[in-house]
């Protein structure tokens, strides 16, 4: 795993804990490469905070990543097999847990006050963040799970084709992104 921007990246999966900045980073990477940005949250969430049925979500992801060049963002294990098998590069935003949680809390508070639309008309709701299933607690546990699950999955033969870039800070991510060459 290195922090060198691989030449010829065409299909890039960006992963990391909730709040790590996957969507922002992926959008910037897709713009730099000149390709499609695929946001899995937008494919996963239905109106009224309902999750799409698994076959529907998988079909949406398969269709969105069928093209020749794209950058996806999302750490949904239920579509990992589809995305990682098709990707040529995996970028893991593996930032400090404290930074990820701070970013997530800051983003959540901003969204609560601005009433920013997320996906399918959904907005942040305070009651969801006060429950035992809140996103901050989820991200806290997801961070540790990712640090176990990603290396284990990447060690197997199914994903041996992936070029893996593990970025450990926003500064490192910005330097890496600045070295990415557009697709020709």
N, C-alpha and C positions, 0 to 999 in steps of 0.2 A: 504494500500500500504506500503510495507516494503522493506528493503534492505537486507533481509536474502536470501541466495541462497537456493531455494526450492529443497528438495530432489526429485529425480525421474522426473526431467524435461526431456521431450522427444521431444516436439514440441514447439519451442519458437519463438515468433514473437518479433523482436526488432524494435522499432519505435522511432522517434524523428525528429526534423527539419533537412532540408538539411544542411549538413556540421557538424552535431553533432558527426559523427564518427560511424554511424550505421554499415557500411560495415566492417570496421576494427574490431570493437567490436564483431560483429556477427561471423566473420571468426575465431577470437580467441575463442569465446564461443563454436562454432562448433568443433574446434580442441580439446578443453578441454573435451567436452562431447564425442568426437569420432563419430560425425554424420555429415550429409550433411549440407553444407552451401548453402542457396538459396538467390541469389541477384536479387531482383525484377527489378532493373534498367536494368540488362542484359536480362531480359525477356520482358521488356517494349519497349526498343529502337531497331529500325530497322536501316539499313544503311541509310546514308544521313540525320541523325537526325530526322527521321520520327518515330512517335509513332506507336506501333502496334495497329491494330484495337482492339476495346474493347473485342469482343468475343475471339479473338486470345490471347490477353493478359490474360484474365480470364482462358482460357483453359490451357495456359502454367503454370499459378500459381497453378491451381487445380492439374495438373499433378505433379508439383515439390513438392507440399506439401501433396501428397497422401501417402507418406511413413510413417513409424512408428516413425522415429526420424529425426528431422531437426531443423535448426535455420535459420530463414528468416530475411532479412533486407529490410525495405522499408515502407514508410508511405502513400502508395497509397490508398486513400479512396475508389476507385472503385473496390478494391479486399478485402477490410477490412472484409466484411461478410464471404468470403471464408476462409481467413487466421485465423481470430480471432475465428471463430467457431471451427476450427480444432485444434488450439493451446491449450496447457495446461497452458502456462506461457507467459506473456507479459512483456517485459523489455522496459521501457520508458527512453531513454536518455534525460532527461529534464535539460539541462545545461543552464547557463546564456546566454541570447541572444547575448551579446557582445562577449563571448567566441566562440559561434557557428559561428557568422559572421566572426570573425578573422580567425578561422580555415578554413572556406569556401573560404575566399579571398586568404589565403596562399596556399590552395590546388589548386585553380583555376590558380593562377600565376605560380605555379610549373608545372601544366599540360600544360599551354600555352607554356612555355619554353621548356619542355621536349618532347612535342608532343605525350605524352602518349596516347595509345589507350584506349578508355573507353569501349564501347560496340558496337559490330557489325561494327567495323572499324571507329567509330566516334571519333573525337578529339575535345578538347575545341577550340572554335573560338572566337577571341576578339570581333567581331561585335555583337555576341549574348550577350556579357556582357555589351555592351554599349547601348543596347536597353531598352525600358521600361519594357520588360518582362525578365530582367536578373535574374539569379539565386540568387544573393545576396538580391535583393528586394523581390523575392519570399520567400526566407528563413526568411527574416525579418517578413513578414506577416504570414507565416506558423507557426512560433514560437508562436504567440499569438493565432492563430486558434487552434493549438494543445492543448494549455492550457485550452481552453474552450471545445473542442470537445472530447478529450479523457476521462476526468472525466464524462462527460454527457453520452457517449456511454457505459462506464464501469459501470455506475450506473444502467443500464437496465438489464432485465433478460437474454437477449441473450448472454451476456458475463459474467454472474455470476460465471461460472465455471473457469474462468481464475485466476491464481495466478499472481498478479501484483507486479512488482518491479519497483519503480521509483527512478532512480539514478540522483543525482543533480550535480555531478562533475566527471571529469575524474578520480580523486583520489578515490572517492567512488566506481566508476565502476571497477577500477583495484582491489580494496580490495574485492569487491563482486565476481569478476571473479576468484580470487585466492582461494575462498572458494567453488567453484563449483566442485562437484565430477563427475568423468567420469561415463558414462552409463555402466551398467554391462551386 
